[in-house]
């Protein structure tokens, strides 16, 4: 049985990733920022094949914990960077865990011989920190994609800056290490909507969806989405 380590495997996106790997016969290690908070992880324990899952304490700024988490994994998925729009200290709450955490992760992976594939769940902000607005100089409606020069502005939201700089760290690592023994793939979601597996009430992802429902409806697309039983 192959082993996958999923950083952020209890989050809004990560929970579905965890579910998929369990359903496909993997042994799954899920990072836990607070393993004593059983309510936070209860939805994972209820998944089919949860007997093949283990929760492992992990702070991505702690190299020893990262090494222990990565040990024995065939595949690693990193989707555990903070998704916070309101923070007291951007450096502490966003930049350090996102950027330094990514750099630490890459260092540990390069020293873990069992790992054959790494997947980063990044963000559209890794391409354009001004999203959902177009980069400065482009009009609404102009196409801007990963084929264009990435757009970064220090005046944009700290969350977007952190995701952009973390992605730059990944690109720099790939350039500086052309003969890696593992494959790196990054995905950059624009916006992820749907029903959360967890009953947590502090989810930024669900908070944004409720904002859409209550403030943007009756936009026909948004209303159609909620008519599909998103409560």
Helices and strands as residue ranges (DSSP letters): E 3-7, H 14-23, E 27-32, H 38-45, G 50-52, E 53-57, H 63-70, E 75-78, H 90-90, I 91-100, H 101-110, E 117-121, G 124-126, H 158-176, E 183-187, H 204-211, I 212-216, H 220-227
